[in-house]
Amino acid sequence: MQAFSFSTTNTILNEPGGAVRLGEICAGRGARSVLLVTDAGIVSAGLLEPVLPGFEHAGVRIGLFDRVEADPSDTTVLQAVATAREVSAELVVGFGGGSSMDVAKLVAVLAHPDCGQSLDRLYGVGNVRGPRLPLLQMPTTAGTGSEVTPISIVTTGEATKVGVVSPVLQPDIALLDAELTLGLPPRVTAATGVDAMVHAIEAYTSAIRKNPLSDMLAREALRLLARNIVTAVHRGDNIEARGNMLLGALLAGQAFANAPVAAVHALAYPLGGHFHIPHGLSNSLVLPQVLRFNGPACPELYAELAPIIMGEDFVPGSNVEVVENLITWIEGLIDVLGLPNRLRDCGVPEDSIERLAADAMQQQRLLVNNPRPVSEADAAAIYRAVF
């Protein structure tokens, strides 16, 4: 066995209805002032209404930053940092989807009184130095797994997504409350659920840091996600399915935090950056064609995942046959979930393909993990196949 390392969030609480204890948990960590990072949709949906009174009861001052947008910008991060400083935050809570949790991670670093770094110095792998504020993450979507990853994605300039990757960003606590996901619209549930499946699939086939622990987590994540995603989408009030999706997304997050994602994400990022396609949907659009591209490089790995994902639909065969059946099954799942499967249906013009391919090549942090090398011509061919 090759040497490997594995790390994850220190404390994971899986507690339906647990959001009401958020203030109590923060107080238990010694925090007297907390910044809660979220988005306007969370506020308008009323998800904070049962949460905020708990801070008052626990004697914790709460500052609210609710201006996180999809594909959050560097400007948004700095505005959130300023709010944290205004309230003298001693702990940061990310409450929402991946965007809110990603911003919260960077705020925890940059708002620490002893932080001597600027945001632009953090971009890349292993560039975060020094301490950070305590960090608690509470996901309201079952998708990104950001509550258990040491990764934050920021949009700089007009459309460029950059990553900050560092063990310092690993959250202290992840609190899962499936009740928070009951109101998710079907399309959001579908896209974020496929996103989580992509995390597990790419972790299992990651070329560099794949290991027995990440494999185990990826397999269990896919079992939970594949068995529950259709129910969660079409019967959104099913708390069991919602809870299984939330846990599956967390396990997939633990997997890819240690065995990083690859070409699906590299090709998805430009779609979000240029055309503001939600991240989960961007992944869903390119997933089948990236699997077809990668299949010849690691057919045995995809064949190992096929019975877990396909369940009763699995039919034994050669690795090549099983992989093609798996891809066809995933394409069928995307249709059942009601997600578009063509770039043209998402407002992407055909003449943007070359630019998208060039931008995907900027994601070498991800592409080095792919089981098969991806050239710019390969990326363009995949986009064309999806168009």
Beta strands, then each sheet from edge to edge (+ up, - down):
strand 1: 11-14
strand 2: 33-37
strand 3: 61-65
strand 4: 91-96
strand 5: 124-125
strand 6: 135-139
strand 7: 151-156
strand 8: 160-165
strand 9: 173-176
sheet 1: 1+ 9+ 6+ 4+ 2+ 3+
sheet 2: 5+ 8+ 7-
end
